[in-house]
Amino acid sequence: MKIRLFLLFLLLCAMAACGGGNGNDETITETDPDTGLPLNPETLPDGPFIVEGSIANLNLTPQDKPEFVIRVASGKTYRIRSQPLSNTTYDDGEAIAPSAFTQGMRVRATVVQIEADGSSGRIRLMVSEDLTIIKEP
């Protein structure tokens, strides 16, 4: 009896280690209704996609190549190099001063991956030319 319980325990451990799934491990990616692009994908697509979340961290130096770490609802983060701060606005078009950027602000950006330029130490960069701050009501 003890041997059967032990074997059952080993089988359960093996199933847990393998995930115990049913083989349908396809990730469902939400699609942005306005653009038709993937929204906050778990697996990075080859083409453009939309990231919408809050600023978890930011590096505003240099001001012509700021980097933002965006955390989405699932907890995944994206490090995005955006357009110059002088070209970044609220979603209603109002300009935002560089001193007004803070952690926790909601943002939206269309993102693409490009080959790194050597300044980042990464092979590929996620970049956006339209990062926008979402004004909270």
N, C-alpha and C positions, 0 to 999 in steps of 0.2 A: 504494500500500500504506500509506504514511504517513497519507494522508487517511482511509482506512478505520479505521485504528487510532485516529486522533484523533476521528472520529465515534463510534466505539464507546466511547471514553473519555468523551465528552460525554453519551452515552446513559446510561452507568453512573452518572455524576455526577448526572444528572437523576433517575434512579430512586432513588438514595440520598437526594437532597434531598426527594423526595416520600414517602419512607418505604418504597417498594418493597413495600408490603403487598399482600394479595390482596383488599382491600376489606372484610374481616371484622374490623373494628377494635372490635368489641363488648368492653366491659370486663366481665369475669366478677367478680361480687362474691360473696364468701363470706357465708354466712348463719350467724348464731349459732344453734346447736342448741337452746339453752334458751329463747330469746325469739322466734326466727324473724325477727329484725331483721337488716339488713345489718351485717356485721362489718368494721370498718376500710375503708370504701368509698373508692375512688380519686376518684370523682365524688360530691359531696355530694347525698344524696337530699333530697326535700322533707319527709319525715317523720323520725321518730326513728331513730337508728342506734346501734350499739355501737362504742366505741373501747376497745381493749385494747392496752397497750404500756407503755413506760417513760417516766418523767418526764425530759424533756430540759432543761427550764427551769421555774422556778416563781417566782411573785410572790405572797407571802403577805400583802401589805398592800393594802387593808385585810383583816382576818381574816374579815370577813363576806362578802367577794367575792374570794376568791383566784383566781388564774389559773395554769393549768398548761399547758405545752407538752408534748404527749405524742407520742413517736416510736413508730410501729408497725414491725413487722418489715420492711415494704416500704421503709421510709425516709421515708414521708410523715409530716408532723407536723400536729397539730391543736392549736389554741389554745382552751382550754376554761375558761370561768368556772364555778366550781363552788359548791356549797353552802358555808355557813360552816365554817371549820375545826373548830369545836366539834361539828359534826354529821358529820364525816368519820371513818370507822372502818376497821379492817382487815376483811378478808372474813369473819373469824370473829366480828365484832361488837365486838371489843376497841377501846377508845378509843385515839387516837393524839395525843400532845402536839404542838403546833405546832412545837416545836424538833426533833422527830424526822423531819420531812419532809426528804428529800434527793433529789438527782438520782439517777436510776437505779432508783428504786423502781418496781415494777410496779403498774399501776392498771387499773381497768376502770370504764367509765362509760356510761350511756345518755345520748345527746346529742341535743339539738334545736337548731334555729336560730331565733333571734328577732330582731326589729328592735332595733337598738342604742339605748341610752338617751342617747347623746351624750357619755358619760364615757369611752368607749373610742376614739373617733375612727374607728370602723369602721361600716359600714352594717348589717351583720348580726353577731350574736354567736352563738357556739356555747356552750350552757349545759348543765349537768348538775346534777341534784338528788340524784344517787346515786353520785358518784365514790367508789370504794372502793379501798383499798390492798390489794394481794394479798400475803399473807404468804409469804415464801420459806421453804421447809423447812430 
